[in-house]
Amino acid sequence: MPVTLEQLEKRAAAIRTGGKGTVRRAVKHTHKSTGEDKKVQAVLKKLGVAPMGDIDEATLLRTDGSAYVFPKPKVQTSMQSQCLVITGNYTTKSAAEMAPFLAADIKKALETKA
């Protein structure tokens, strides 16, 4: 089956990344923009945060009773600027789900003080 001019133009349009007269390439490569992440890292560097040791879990309680739970977070602190940075994936849990875990943690804390 011979290839027609119409079929060739259709194929050429599929691999052209720009307008008429631009270079053709097989795959259009997209670059991930990390501009915002770079800005955040620059601010953290100015604050002088340093990584803390291995932390298994971080829980941030909210005023509505729910909590953000970070398993294996990356925690950075700066005592001079009184800054604490917690990064990583998190899940949101309700107060009912968190009550048994918080009670156990409070009990452990009280036992270690005594």
Distance bins in CASP14 RR format, pairs under 12 A and 6 or more apart:
PFRMAT RR
TARGET T0000
AUTHOR 0000-0000-0000
RMODE 2
METHOD distances of the structure
MODEL  1
1 7 0 0 0 0 1 0 0 0 0 0 0
2 8 0 0 0 0 0 1 0 0 0 0 0
3 9 0 0 0 0 0 1 0 0 0 0 0
3 10 0 0 0 0 0 1 0 0 0 0 0
3 11 0 0 0 0 1 0 0 0 0 0 0
3 12 0 0 0 0 0 1 0 0 0 0 0
4 10 0 0 0 0 1 0 0 0 0 0 0
4 11 0 0 0 0 0 1 0 0 0 0 0
5 11 0 0 0 0 0 1 0 0 0 0 0
5 12 0 0 0 0 0 1 0 0 0 0 0
6 12 0 0 0 0 0 1 0 0 0 0 0
6 13 0 0 0 0 0 1 0 0 0 0 0
7 13 0 0 0 0 0 1 0 0 0 0 0
7 14 0 0 0 0 0 1 0 0 0 0 0
8 14 0 0 0 0 0 1 0 0 0 0 0
8 15 0 0 0 0 0 1 0 0 0 0 0
8 24 0 0 0 0 0 1 0 0 0 0 0
9 15 0 0 0 0 0 1 0 0 0 0 0
9 16 0 0 0 0 0 1 0 0 0 0 0
9 20 0 0 0 0 0 1 0 0 0 0 0
10 16 0 0 0 0 0 1 0 0 0 0 0
11 24 0 0 0 0 1 0 0 0 0 0 0
11 26 0 0 0 0 0 1 0 0 0 0 0
12 18 0 0 0 0 0 1 0 0 0 0 0
12 19 0 0 0 0 0 1 0 0 0 0 0
12 20 0 0 0 0 0 1 0 0 0 0 0
12 21 0 0 0 0 0 1 0 0 0 0 0
12 22 0 0 0 0 0 1 0 0 0 0 0
12 23 0 0 0 0 0 1 0 0 0 0 0
12 24 1 0 0 1 0 0 0 0 0 0 0
12 25 0 0 0 0 0 1 0 0 0 0 0
12 26 0 0 0 0 0 1 0 0 0 0 0
13 19 0 0 0 0 1 0 0 0 0 0 0
13 20 0 0 0 0 1 0 0 0 0 0 0
13 21 0 0 0 0 0 1 0 0 0 0 0
13 22 0 0 0 0 0 1 0 0 0 0 0
13 24 0 0 0 0 1 0 0 0 0 0 0
14 24 0 0 0 0 1 0 0 0 0 0 0
14 25 0 0 0 0 0 1 0 0 0 0 0
14 26 0 0 0 0 1 0 0 0 0 0 0
14 27 0 0 0 0 0 1 0 0 0 0 0
14 28 0 0 0 0 0 1 0 0 0 0 0
15 22 0 0 0 0 0 1 0 0 0 0 0
15 23 0 0 0 0 0 1 0 0 0 0 0
15 24 1 0 1 0 0 0 0 0 0 0 0
15 25 1 0 0 1 0 0 0 0 0 0 0
15 26 1 0 1 0 0 0 0 0 0 0 0
15 27 0 0 0 0 1 0 0 0 0 0 0
15 28 0 0 0 0 1 0 0 0 0 0 0
16 22 1 0 0 1 0 0 0 0 0 0 0
16 23 0 0 0 0 1 0 0 0 0 0 0
16 24 1 0 1 0 0 0 0 0 0 0 0
16 25 0 0 0 0 1 0 0 0 0 0 0
16 26 0 0 0 0 0 1 0 0 0 0 0
16 28 0 0 0 0 1 0 0 0 0 0 0
17 23 1 0 0 1 0 0 0 0 0 0 0
17 24 1 0 0 1 0 0 0 0 0 0 0
17 25 1 0 0 1 0 0 0 0 0 0 0
17 26 0 0 0 0 0 1 0 0 0 0 0
17 27 0 0 0 0 1 0 0 0 0 0 0
17 28 1 0 1 0 0 0 0 0 0 0 0
17 29 0 0 0 0 1 0 0 0 0 0 0
17 30 0 0 0 0 0 1 0 0 0 0 0
18 24 0 0 0 0 1 0 0 0 0 0 0
18 25 0 0 0 0 0 1 0 0 0 0 0
18 28 0 0 0 0 1 0 0 0 0 0 0
22 28 0 0 0 0 0 1 0 0 0 0 0
32 38 0 0 0 0 0 1 0 0 0 0 0
33 39 0 0 0 0 0 1 0 0 0 0 0
34 40 0 0 0 0 1 0 0 0 0 0 0
34 41 0 0 0 0 1 0 0 0 0 0 0
34 42 0 0 0 0 0 1 0 0 0 0 0
35 41 0 0 0 0 1 0 0 0 0 0 0
35 42 0 0 0 0 1 0 0 0 0 0 0
36 42 0 0 0 0 0 1 0 0 0 0 0
36 43 0 0 0 0 0 1 0 0 0 0 0
37 43 0 0 0 0 0 1 0 0 0 0 0
37 44 0 0 0 0 0 1 0 0 0 0 0
37 87 0 0 0 0 0 1 0 0 0 0 0
38 44 0 0 0 0 0 1 0 0 0 0 0
38 45 0 0 0 0 0 1 0 0 0 0 0
39 45 0 0 0 0 0 1 0 0 0 0 0
39 46 0 0 0 0 0 1 0 0 0 0 0
40 46 0 0 0 0 0 1 0 0 0 0 0
40 47 0 0 0 0 0 1 0 0 0 0 0
40 49 0 0 0 0 0 1 0 0 0 0 0
40 76 0 0 0 0 0 1 0 0 0 0 0
40 85 0 0 0 0 1 0 0 0 0 0 0
40 87 0 0 0 0 1 0 0 0 0 0 0
41 47 0 0 0 0 0 1 0 0 0 0 0
41 48 0 0 0 0 0 1 0 0 0 0 0
41 49 0 0 0 0 0 1 0 0 0 0 0
41 76 0 0 0 0 0 1 0 0 0 0 0
41 85 0 0 0 0 0 1 0 0 0 0 0
41 87 0 0 0 0 0 1 0 0 0 0 0
42 48 0 0 0 0 0 1 0 0 0 0 0
42 49 0 0 0 0 0 1 0 0 0 0 0
43 49 0 0 0 0 1 0 0 0 0 0 0
43 76 0 0 0 0 0 1 0 0 0 0 0
43 78 0 0 0 0 0 1 0 0 0 0 0
43 81 0 0 0 0 0 1 0 0 0 0 0
43 83 0 0 0 0 1 0 0 0 0 0 0
43 85 0 0 0 0 1 0 0 0 0 0 0
44 50 0 0 0 0 0 1 0 0 0 0 0
44 51 0 0 0 0 0 1 0 0 0 0 0
44 74 0 0 0 0 0 1 0 0 0 0 0
44 76 1 0 0 1 0 0 0 0 0 0 0
44 77 0 0 0 0 0 1 0 0 0 0 0
44 78 0 0 0 0 1 0 0 0 0 0 0
44 81 0 0 0 0 0 1 0 0 0 0 0
44 83 0 0 0 0 1 0 0 0 0 0 0
44 84 0 0 0 0 0 1 0 0 0 0 0
44 85 1 0 0 1 0 0 0 0 0 0 0
44 86 0 0 0 0 0 1 0 0 0 0 0
44 87 0 0 0 0 1 0 0 0 0 0 0
45 76 0 0 0 0 0 1 0 0 0 0 0
45 78 0 0 0 0 0 1 0 0 0 0 0
45 81 0 0 0 0 0 1 0 0 0 0 0
45 83 0 0 0 0 0 1 0 0 0 0 0
45 85 0 0 0 0 0 1 0 0 0 0 0
46 78 0 0 0 0 1 0 0 0 0 0 0
46 80 0 0 0 0 0 1 0 0 0 0 0
46 81 0 0 0 0 1 0 0 0 0 0 0
46 83 0 0 0 0 0 1 0 0 0 0 0
47 76 0 0 0 0 1 0 0 0 0 0 0
47 77 0 0 0 0 1 0 0 0 0 0 0
47 78 1 0 1 0 0 0 0 0 0 0 0
47 79 0 0 0 0 0 1 0 0 0 0 0
47 80 0 0 0 0 1 0 0 0 0 0 0
47 81 1 0 1 0 0 0 0 0 0 0 0
47 82 0 0 0 0 1 0 0 0 0 0 0
47 83 1 0 1 0 0 0 0 0 0 0 0
47 84 0 0 0 0 0 1 0 0 0 0 0
47 85 0 0 0 0 1 0 0 0 0 0 0
48 76 0 0 0 0 1 0 0 0 0 0 0
48 77 0 0 0 0 1 0 0 0 0 0 0
48 78 1 0 1 0 0 0 0 0 0 0 0
48 79 0 0 0 0 1 0 0 0 0 0 0
48 80 1 0 0 1 0 0 0 0 0 0 0
48 81 1 0 0 1 0 0 0 0 0 0 0
48 82 0 0 0 0 0 1 0 0 0 0 0
48 83 0 0 0 0 1 0 0 0 0 0 0
48 85 0 0 0 0 0 1 0 0 0 0 0
49 74 0 0 0 0 0 1 0 0 0 0 0
49 75 0 0 0 0 1 0 0 0 0 0 0
49 76 1 1 0 0 0 0 0 0 0 0 0
49 77 1 0 0 1 0 0 0 0 0 0 0
49 78 1 0 1 0 0 0 0 0 0 0 0
49 79 0 0 0 0 1 0 0 0 0 0 0
49 80 0 0 0 0 1 0 0 0 0 0 0
49 81 1 0 0 1 0 0 0 0 0 0 0
49 82 0 0 0 0 0 1 0 0 0 0 0
49 83 1 0 0 1 0 0 0 0 0 0 0
49 84 0 0 0 0 1 0 0 0 0 0 0
49 85 1 0 1 0 0 0 0 0 0 0 0
49 86 0 0 0 0 0 1 0 0 0 0 0
49 87 0 0 0 0 0 1 0 0 0 0 0
50 74 0 0 0 0 0 1 0 0 0 0 0
50 75 0 0 0 0 0 1 0 0 0 0 0
50 76 1 0 0 1 0 0 0 0 0 0 0
50 77 1 0 0 1 0 0 0 0 0 0 0
50 78 1 0 0 1 0 0 0 0 0 0 0
50 79 0 0 0 0 1 0 0 0 0 0 0
50 80 0 0 0 0 0 1 0 0 0 0 0
50 81 0 0 0 0 0 1 0 0 0 0 0
50 83 0 0 0 0 0 1 0 0 0 0 0
50 84 0 0 0 0 0 1 0 0 0 0 0
50 85 0 0 0 0 0 1 0 0 0 0 0
51 73 0 0 0 0 0 1 0 0 0 0 0
51 74 1 0 0 1 0 0 0 0 0 0 0
51 75 1 0 0 1 0 0 0 0 0 0 0
51 76 1 0 1 0 0 0 0 0 0 0 0
51 77 0 0 0 0 1 0 0 0 0 0 0
51 78 0 0 0 0 0 1 0 0 0 0 0
51 84 0 0 0 0 0 1 0 0 0 0 0
51 85 0 0 0 0 1 0 0 0 0 0 0
51 86 0 0 0 0 0 1 0 0 0 0 0
51 87 0 0 0 0 0 1 0 0 0 0 0
52 58 0 0 0 0 0 1 0 0 0 0 0
52 73 0 0 0 0 1 0 0 0 0 0 0
52 74 0 0 0 0 1 0 0 0 0 0 0
52 75 1 0 1 0 0 0 0 0 0 0 0
52 76 1 0 0 1 0 0 0 0 0 0 0
52 77 1 0 1 0 0 0 0 0 0 0 0
52 78 0 0 0 0 0 1 0 0 0 0 0
52 79 0 0 0 0 0 1 0 0 0 0 0
52 84 0 0 0 0 1 0 0 0 0 0 0
52 85 0 0 0 0 1 0 0 0 0 0 0
52 86 0 0 0 0 1 0 0 0 0 0 0
52 87 0 0 0 0 0 1 0 0 0 0 0
53 72 0 0 0 0 0 1 0 0 0 0 0
53 73 0 0 0 0 0 1 0 0 0 0 0
53 74 0 0 0 0 1 0 0 0 0 0 0
53 75 1 0 0 1 0 0 0 0 0 0 0
53 76 0 0 0 0 0 1 0 0 0 0 0
53 77 0 0 0 0 1 0 0 0 0 0 0
54 72 0 0 0 0 1 0 0 0 0 0 0
54 73 0 0 0 0 0 1 0 0 0 0 0
54 74 0 0 0 0 0 1 0 0 0 0 0
54 75 0 0 0 0 1 0 0 0 0 0 0
55 70 0 0 0 0 1 0 0 0 0 0 0
55 71 0 0 0 0 1 0 0 0 0 0 0
55 72 1 0 0 1 0 0 0 0 0 0 0
55 73 1 0 0 1 0 0 0 0 0 0 0
55 74 0 0 0 0 1 0 0 0 0 0 0
55 75 1 0 1 0 0 0 0 0 0 0 0
55 76 0 0 0 0 0 1 0 0 0 0 0
55 77 0 0 0 0 0 1 0 0 0 0 0
55 84 0 0 0 0 0 1 0 0 0 0 0
55 86 0 0 0 0 1 0 0 0 0 0 0
55 87 0 0 0 0 0 1 0 0 0 0 0
55 88 0 0 0 0 0 1 0 0 0 0 0
56 69 0 0 0 0 0 1 0 0 0 0 0
56 70 0 0 0 0 1 0 0 0 0 0 0
56 71 1 0 0 1 0 0 0 0 0 0 0
56 72 1 0 0 1 0 0 0 0 0 0 0
56 73 0 0 0 0 1 0 0 0 0 0 0
56 75 0 0 0 0 0 1 0 0 0 0 0
56 105 0 0 0 0 0 1 0 0 0 0 0
57 67 0 0 0 0 0 1 0 0 0 0 0
57 68 0 0 0 0 0 1 0 0 0 0 0
57 69 1 0 0 1 0 0 0 0 0 0 0
57 70 1 0 0 1 0 0 0 0 0 0 0
57 71 1 0 1 0 0 0 0 0 0 0 0
57 72 1 0 0 1 0 0 0 0 0 0 0
57 73 1 0 0 1 0 0 0 0 0 0 0
57 75 0 0 0 0 0 1 0 0 0 0 0
57 86 0 0 0 0 0 1 0 0 0 0 0
57 88 0 0 0 0 0 1 0 0 0 0 0
57 89 0 0 0 0 0 1 0 0 0 0 0
57 90 0 0 0 0 0 1 0 0 0 0 0
57 91 0 0 0 0 0 1 0 0 0 0 0
57 93 0 0 0 0 0 1 0 0 0 0 0
57 98 0 0 0 0 0 1 0 0 0 0 0
57 101 0 0 0 0 1 0 0 0 0 0 0
57 105 0 0 0 0 1 0 0 0 0 0 0
58 67 0 0 0 0 0 1 0 0 0 0 0
58 68 0 0 0 0 1 0 0 0 0 0 0
58 69 1 0 0 1 0 0 0 0 0 0 0
58 70 1 0 1 0 0 0 0 0 0 0 0
58 71 0 0 0 0 1 0 0 0 0 0 0
58 72 0 0 0 0 1 0 0 0 0 0 0
58 73 1 0 1 0 0 0 0 0 0 0 0
58 74 0 0 0 0 1 0 0 0 0 0 0
58 75 1 0 0 1 0 0 0 0 0 0 0
58 76 0 0 0 0 0 1 0 0 0 0 0
58 77 0 0 0 0 0 1 0 0 0 0 0
58 84 0 0 0 0 1 0 0 0 0 0 0
58 85 0 0 0 0 0 1 0 0 0 0 0
58 86 1 0 1 0 0 0 0 0 0 0 0
58 87 0 0 0 0 1 0 0 0 0 0 0
58 88 0 0 0 0 1 0 0 0 0 0 0
58 89 0 0 0 0 0 1 0 0 0 0 0
58 90 0 0 0 0 1 0 0 0 0 0 0
58 91 0 0 0 0 0 1 0 0 0 0 0
58 105 0 0 0 0 0 1 0 0 0 0 0
59 65 0 0 0 0 0 1 0 0 0 0 0
59 66 0 0 0 0 0 1 0 0 0 0 0
59 67 1 0 1 0 0 0 0 0 0 0 0
59 68 1 0 0 1 0 0 0 0 0 0 0
59 69 1 0 1 0 0 0 0 0 0 0 0
59 70 1 0 0 1 0 0 0 0 0 0 0
59 71 0 0 0 0 0 1 0 0 0 0 0
59 73 0 0 0 0 1 0 0 0 0 0 0
59 86 0 0 0 0 0 1 0 0 0 0 0
59 90 0 0 0 0 1 0 0 0 0 0 0
59 91 0 0 0 0 0 1 0 0 0 0 0
59 92 0 0 0 0 0 1 0 0 0 0 0
59 93 0 0 0 0 1 0 0 0 0 0 0
59 95 0 0 0 0 0 1 0 0 0 0 0
59 97 0 0 0 0 0 1 0 0 0 0 0
59 98 1 0 0 1 0 0 0 0 0 0 0
59 101 1 0 0 1 0 0 0 0 0 0 0
59 102 1 0 0 1 0 0 0 0 0 0 0
59 104 0 0 0 0 0 1 0 0 0 0 0
59 105 0 0 0 0 1 0 0 0 0 0 0
60 66 0 0 0 0 1 0 0 0 0 0 0
60 67 1 0 0 1 0 0 0 0 0 0 0
60 68 1 0 1 0 0 0 0 0 0 0 0
60 69 0 0 0 0 1 0 0 0 0 0 0
60 70 1 0 0 1 0 0 0 0 0 0 0
60 73 0 0 0 0 1 0 0 0 0 0 0
60 75 0 0 0 0 0 1 0 0 0 0 0
60 84 0 0 0 0 0 1 0 0 0 0 0
60 86 1 0 0 1 0 0 0 0 0 0 0
60 90 0 0 0 0 1 0 0 0 0 0 0
60 91 0 0 0 0 0 1 0 0 0 0 0
60 92 0 0 0 0 0 1 0 0 0 0 0
60 93 0 0 0 0 0 1 0 0 0 0 0
60 98 0 0 0 0 0 1 0 0 0 0 0
61 67 1 0 1 0 0 0 0 0 0 0 0
61 68 0 0 0 0 1 0 0 0 0 0 0
61 69 0 0 0 0 0 1 0 0 0 0 0
61 92 0 0 0 0 0 1 0 0 0 0 0
61 93 0 0 0 0 0 1 0 0 0 0 0
61 94 0 0 0 0 0 1 0 0 0 0 0
61 95 0 0 0 0 1 0 0 0 0 0 0
61 98 1 0 0 1 0 0 0 0 0 0 0
61 99 0 0 0 0 0 1 0 0 0 0 0
61 101 0 0 0 0 0 1 0 0 0 0 0
61 102 0 0 0 0 1 0 0 0 0 0 0
61 105 0 0 0 0 0 1 0 0 0 0 0
62 68 1 0 0 1 0 0 0 0 0 0 0
62 69 0 0 0 0 0 1 0 0 0 0 0
62 90 0 0 0 0 0 1 0 0 0 0 0
62 92 0 0 0 0 1 0 0 0 0 0 0
62 93 0 0 0 0 0 1 0 0 0 0 0
62 94 0 0 0 0 0 1 0 0 0 0 0
62 95 0 0 0 0 1 0 0 0 0 0 0
62 98 0 0 0 0 0 1 0 0 0 0 0
63 95 0 0 0 0 0 1 0 0 0 0 0
64 92 0 0 0 0 0 1 0 0 0 0 0
64 93 0 0 0 0 0 1 0 0 0 0 0
64 94 0 0 0 0 1 0 0 0 0 0 0
64 95 0 0 0 0 1 0 0 0 0 0 0
64 98 0 0 0 0 0 1 0 0 0 0 0
65 92 0 0 0 0 0 1 0 0 0 0 0
65 93 0 0 0 0 1 0 0 0 0 0 0
65 94 1 0 0 1 0 0 0 0 0 0 0
65 95 1 0 1 0 0 0 0 0 0 0 0
65 96 0 0 0 0 1 0 0 0 0 0 0
65 97 0 0 0 0 0 1 0 0 0 0 0
65 98 1 0 0 1 0 0 0 0 0 0 0
65 99 0 0 0 0 1 0 0 0 0 0 0
65 102 0 0 0 0 0 1 0 0 0 0 0
66 90 0 0 0 0 0 1 0 0 0 0 0
66 91 0 0 0 0 0 1 0 0 0 0 0
66 92 1 0 1 0 0 0 0 0 0 0 0
66 93 1 0 0 1 0 0 0 0 0 0 0
66 94 1 0 1 0 0 0 0 0 0 0 0
66 95 1 0 0 1 0 0 0 0 0 0 0
66 96 0 0 0 0 1 0 0 0 0 0 0
66 97 0 0 0 0 1 0 0 0 0 0 0
66 98 1 0 0 1 0 0 0 0 0 0 0
66 99 0 0 0 0 0 1 0 0 0 0 0
67 90 0 0 0 0 1 0 0 0 0 0 0
67 91 0 0 0 0 1 0 0 0 0 0 0
67 92 1 0 0 1 0 0 0 0 0 0 0
67 93 1 0 1 0 0 0 0 0 0 0 0
67 94 0 0 0 0 1 0 0 0 0 0 0
67 95 1 0 0 1 0 0 0 0 0 0 0
67 96 0 0 0 0 0 1 0 0 0 0 0
67 97 0 0 0 0 1 0 0 0 0 0 0
67 98 1 0 1 0 0 0 0 0 0 0 0
67 99 0 0 0 0 0 1 0 0 0 0 0
67 101 0 0 0 0 1 0 0 0 0 0 0
67 102 0 0 0 0 1 0 0 0 0 0 0
67 105 0 0 0 0 0 1 0 0 0 0 0
68 86 0 0 0 0 1 0 0 0 0 0 0
68 87 0 0 0 0 0 1 0 0 0 0 0
68 88 0 0 0 0 0 1 0 0 0 0 0
68 89 0 0 0 0 0 1 0 0 0 0 0
68 90 1 0 1 0 0 0 0 0 0 0 0
68 91 1 0 0 1 0 0 0 0 0 0 0
68 92 1 0 0 1 0 0 0 0 0 0 0
68 93 0 0 0 0 1 0 0 0 0 0 0
68 94 0 0 0 0 0 1 0 0 0 0 0
68 98 0 0 0 0 0 1 0 0 0 0 0
69 86 0 0 0 0 0 1 0 0 0 0 0
69 88 0 0 0 0 0 1 0 0 0 0 0
69 89 0 0 0 0 1 0 0 0 0 0 0
69 90 1 0 0 1 0 0 0 0 0 0 0
69 91 1 0 1 0 0 0 0 0 0 0 0
69 92 1 0 0 1 0 0 0 0 0 0 0
69 93 1 0 1 0 0 0 0 0 0 0 0
69 94 0 0 0 0 0 1 0 0 0 0 0
69 97 0 0 0 0 1 0 0 0 0 0 0
69 98 1 0 0 1 0 0 0 0 0 0 0
69 101 0 0 0 0 1 0 0 0 0 0 0
69 102 0 0 0 0 0 1 0 0 0 0 0
70 85 0 0 0 0 0 1 0 0 0 0 0
70 86 1 0 1 0 0 0 0 0 0 0 0
70 87 0 0 0 0 1 0 0 0 0 0 0
70 88 1 0 1 0 0 0 0 0 0 0 0
70 89 1 0 0 1 0 0 0 0 0 0 0
70 90 1 0 1 0 0 0 0 0 0 0 0
70 91 0 0 0 0 1 0 0 0 0 0 0
70 92 0 0 0 0 0 1 0 0 0 0 0
70 93 0 0 0 0 0 1 0 0 0 0 0
71 86 0 0 0 0 0 1 0 0 0 0 0
71 88 0 0 0 0 1 0 0 0 0 0 0
71 89 1 0 0 1 0 0 0 0 0 0 0
71 90 0 0 0 0 1 0 0 0 0 0 0
71 91 1 0 0 1 0 0 0 0 0 0 0
71 93 0 0 0 0 0 1 0 0 0 0 0
72 86 0 0 0 0 0 1 0 0 0 0 0
72 87 0 0 0 0 0 1 0 0 0 0 0
72 88 1 0 0 1 0 0 0 0 0 0 0
72 89 0 0 0 0 1 0 0 0 0 0 0
72 90 0 0 0 0 0 1 0 0 0 0 0
73 84 0 0 0 0 0 1 0 0 0 0 0
73 85 0 0 0 0 1 0 0 0 0 0 0
73 86 1 0 1 0 0 0 0 0 0 0 0
73 87 1 0 0 1 0 0 0 0 0 0 0
73 88 1 0 1 0 0 0 0 0 0 0 0
73 89 0 0 0 0 1 0 0 0 0 0 0
73 90 1 0 0 1 0 0 0 0 0 0 0
73 91 0 0 0 0 0 1 0 0 0 0 0
74 84 0 0 0 0 0 1 0 0 0 0 0
74 85 0 0 0 0 1 0 0 0 0 0 0
74 86 1 0 0 1 0 0 0 0 0 0 0
74 87 1 0 1 0 0 0 0 0 0 0 0
74 88 1 0 0 1 0 0 0 0 0 0 0
74 89 0 0 0 0 0 1 0 0 0 0 0
74 90 0 0 0 0 0 1 0 0 0 0 0
75 83 0 0 0 0 0 1 0 0 0 0 0
75 84 1 0 0 1 0 0 0 0 0 0 0
75 85 1 0 0 1 0 0 0 0 0 0 0
75 86 1 0 1 0 0 0 0 0 0 0 0
75 87 0 0 0 0 1 0 0 0 0 0 0
75 88 0 0 0 0 1 0 0 0 0 0 0
76 83 0 0 0 0 1 0 0 0 0 0 0
76 84 1 0 0 1 0 0 0 0 0 0 0
76 85 1 0 1 0 0 0 0 0 0 0 0
76 86 0 0 0 0 1 0 0 0 0 0 0
76 87 1 0 0 1 0 0 0 0 0 0 0
76 88 0 0 0 0 0 1 0 0 0 0 0
77 83 1 0 0 1 0 0 0 0 0 0 0
77 84 1 0 1 0 0 0 0 0 0 0 0
77 85 1 0 0 1 0 0 0 0 0 0 0
77 86 0 0 0 0 1 0 0 0 0 0 0
78 84 0 0 0 0 1 0 0 0 0 0 0
78 85 0 0 0 0 1 0 0 0 0 0 0
91 97 0 0 0 0 1 0 0 0 0 0 0
91 98 0 0 0 0 0 1 0 0 0 0 0
92 98 0 0 0 0 0 1 0 0 0 0 0
93 99 0 0 0 0 0 1 0 0 0 0 0
93 100 0 0 0 0 0 1 0 0 0 0 0
93 101 0 0 0 0 1 0 0 0 0 0 0
93 102 0 0 0 0 0 1 0 0 0 0 0
94 101 0 0 0 0 0 1 0 0 0 0 0
95 101 0 0 0 0 0 1 0 0 0 0 0
95 102 0 0 0 0 1 0 0 0 0 0 0
95 103 0 0 0 0 0 1 0 0 0 0 0
96 102 0 0 0 0 0 1 0 0 0 0 0
98 104 0 0 0 0 0 1 0 0 0 0 0
98 105 0 0 0 0 1 0 0 0 0 0 0
98 106 0 0 0 0 0 1 0 0 0 0 0
99 105 0 0 0 0 0 1 0 0 0 0 0
99 106 0 0 0 0 0 1 0 0 0 0 0
100 106 0 0 0 0 0 1 0 0 0 0 0
100 107 0 0 0 0 0 1 0 0 0 0 0
101 107 0 0 0 0 0 1 0 0 0 0 0
101 108 0 0 0 0 0 1 0 0 0 0 0
102 108 0 0 0 0 0 1 0 0 0 0 0
102 109 0 0 0 0 0 1 0 0 0 0 0
103 109 0 0 0 0 0 1 0 0 0 0 0
103 110 0 0 0 0 0 1 0 0 0 0 0
104 110 0 0 0 0 0 1 0 0 0 0 0
104 111 0 0 0 0 0 1 0 0 0 0 0
105 111 0 0 0 0 0 1 0 0 0 0 0
105 112 0 0 0 0 0 1 0 0 0 0 0
106 112 0 0 0 0 0 1 0 0 0 0 0
106 113 0 0 0 0 0 1 0 0 0 0 0
107 113 0 0 0 0 0 1 0 0 0 0 0
107 114 0 0 0 0 0 1 0 0 0 0 0
108 114 0 0 0 0 0 1 0 0 0 0 0
END
